Structures are given as structure tokens and as C-alpha cells.
Amino acid sequence: MVAVAFYSLAALLLGAALMVVVSRNLVHSAVFLVLVFLALAGLFLTLDAEFIAAVQVLVYAGAIMVLFLYAVMLVSFRTMEFI
């Protein structure tokens, strides 16, 4: 049963990581990156590493993604002039 959960989370992680690269919208890419972080935390849970899973969610999915989305929203790419 754990192997099924591990492989399904691994497939979800790979699909979401592919969508991070392929997505043209930065906000969608950031949401897929949060999904990657959560799937990785699920993989850590299947490996009985609860502390690393909690740190993964708190540090990466929480703090870094909030800062990334704040920076994306702060700098509007439509108003930037390219030289």
C-alpha cells in the first residue's frame, strides 16, 4: 500500500515539475511549484521522515513561495520596457 502511494506521488511530482517548466504564466508556474513541494513532502511521509516533510511544507511551500509570489506581483512584467 505504501508503494502505491509512493509511486503515485512520484508521478504527480514529475507531472507538476514538468508543468512548472512548460507553463507560460508565472503565477500558474508558482502554483505548480507549490504542488511539487507538497508532493515531495508526501514522498517524505511515505519514507517515515515526518520532520523533513514538515520542514518542507513550512519552509519551502510556505515561506519561499509567498516571497516568490510577492515578488512576481510586485514587479509587473507588462509595464516593463525592454531595451
C-alpha positions as CSV (number, residue, x, y, z in Angstrom):
1,M,0.0,0.0,0.0
2,V,2.9,2.4,0.7
3,A,4.5,1.6,-2.6
4,V,1.3,2.6,-4.4
5,A,1.2,5.9,-2.6
6,F,4.9,6.4,-3.2
7,Y,4.7,5.8,-7.0
8,S,1.5,7.9,-7.4
9,L,3.1,10.8,-5.5
10,A,6.2,10.4,-7.6
11,A,4.2,10.6,-10.8
12,L,2.3,13.6,-9.5
13,L,5.6,15.3,-8.7
14,L,7.1,14.7,-12.1
15,G,3.9,15.9,-13.8
16,A,3.8,19.1,-11.7
17,A,7.5,19.7,-12.2
18,L,7.0,19.4,-16.0
19,M,4.2,21.9,-15.8
20,V,6.4,24.3,-13.9
21,V,8.8,24.4,-16.8
22,V,6.1,24.3,-19.6
23,S,3.7,26.9,-18.1
24,R,3.8,30.3,-19.7
25,N,2.1,32.1,-16.9
26,L,4.3,32.9,-13.9
27,V,1.5,32.5,-11.3
28,H,0.5,29.2,-12.7
29,S,4.1,28.1,-12.6
30,A,4.3,29.1,-9.0
31,V,1.2,27.2,-8.1
32,F,2.6,24.1,-9.8
33,L,5.8,24.6,-7.8
34,V,3.8,24.6,-4.6
35,L,2.2,21.3,-5.8
36,V,5.7,19.9,-6.3
37,F,6.7,20.9,-2.8
38,L,3.6,19.3,-1.3
39,A,4.1,16.1,-3.3
40,L,7.7,15.9,-2.2
41,A,6.5,16.3,1.4
42,G,4.1,13.4,0.8
43,L,7.1,11.3,-0.5
44,F,9.0,12.1,2.7
45,L,5.9,11.0,4.7
46,T,5.9,7.6,2.9
47,L,9.5,7.2,3.8
48,D,8.7,7.9,7.5
49,A,10.6,11.2,7.6
50,E,7.9,13.3,9.3
51,F,10.2,16.1,10.4
52,I,11.7,16.6,6.9
53,A,8.2,16.6,5.4
54,A,7.0,19.3,7.9
55,V,10.1,21.4,7.2
56,Q,9.5,21.0,3.5
57,V,6.0,22.4,3.8
58,L,6.8,25.2,6.3
59,V,10.0,26.5,4.7
60,Y,9.6,25.9,1.0
61,A,5.8,25.7,0.3
62,G,5.1,28.4,2.9
63,A,7.8,31.0,3.2
64,I,9.7,30.8,-0.1
65,M,6.6,30.6,-2.3
66,V,5.0,33.5,-0.5
67,L,8.1,35.6,-1.2
68,F,8.2,34.5,-4.8
69,L,4.6,35.3,-5.4
70,Y,5.0,38.7,-3.7
71,A,8.0,39.5,-6.0
72,V,6.0,38.4,-9.1
73,M,3.1,40.6,-8.1
74,L,5.3,43.5,-7.2
75,V,7.1,43.6,-10.5
76,S,4.6,43.8,-13.3
77,F,6.1,42.4,-16.5
78,R,3.5,44.1,-18.7
79,T,4.7,47.6,-17.6
80,M,8.4,46.9,-18.0
81,E,10.0,48.3,-21.1
82,F,12.6,46.1,-22.7
83,I,15.5,47.9,-24.3
